[in-house]
């Protein structure tokens, strides 16, 4: 059975990735980006369009849940039939247009968005592919029908193999390797593995790191260009007060964000101090 | 039975076996999770012991931290004046004494004494855990007095707390309460 498939040619995947990008733009209050995404969706997935018909074929297989196996089998057959009625050349041309629009108006990283049901979408794509041998097609049909008949579909995110982890780590490192400080990477590492040991290692790291940051911030208050600037002294004191308050607060995301920012601040202040 | 004879300077050396629920971090810190209220981190590189609340900070946690530090001071492991609150939630830390003899390892002695402290306290926190567990049991498996039998409940003229014929509005039962 095929292991890799071109996700850009998977209409449902591209649609889900666009929806996620749109959600992200809405949460970040990026009106311009949101409008571009909405325009792309309205243009390519309008009623009667070939991409909409293709998307409906996918949706009828991954959206239907808690149905009996015989109905599931009939839905799979009907969806496969509908899919065959779509002109592949025309579909390819429309998909190329959509991919081009995303690349030009947004960026190619939209396709890197994490879609939780990506495995199901890949299976459906293989089922629809003309080149899939009959035996594989029957097996895939069985998998899809089984998924459709589950009352509570299992969370696919739990079943992540080493290859996926490797790919995540590679992408994370490519993006943040040069942007994060060593101490920030350490903090994130401790945070990620904190589920294993009641977060004791993370707490211990934070205990040491907050002490270090407080000491460095107090030292910066003695630097000449800081001590002469009333506003900088006041702001530094505010950060120190904030860090002091963590004696009485349990771990939460806000604390981690403030510590990450303070680490960057301390680094910046010390670098500027050295250069002066 | 085979007899093992050891000869040499290390022949009479005693081995200490500790039974602890512990984990070693990559930087060499040893985290001990045995105690019911606190987690303890022994840091050989930082030469200190730090304690953290297991869950939320409360008087029980502070009591356990206080007793551990007092135990360590009494045994001569921790510098008394070094005991202080840490920078993070409920942390309390103390610095280990620097041994005069080169062949004595302060972190190893600290770990042995930590194990002794946990063994001393074990009956207390295990008792607390047992009481909490019993409390859960009374809710999950109530005794006959607090539960209804499974199966079909037999019919009877008065059943449950609602009595037939009583008018249920704010002042309807006043008369009955007055009589009682």
Interface residues (C-beta under 8 A of the other chain):
Chain A: X197 X198 X200 X201 X203 X204 X206 X207 X208 X210 X211 X214 X243 X246 X247 X248 X249 X250 X251
Chain B: X23 X25 X29 X31 X33 X39 X41 X43 X46 X50 X52 X54 X56 X57 X85 X86 X87 X88 X89 X90 X91 X93
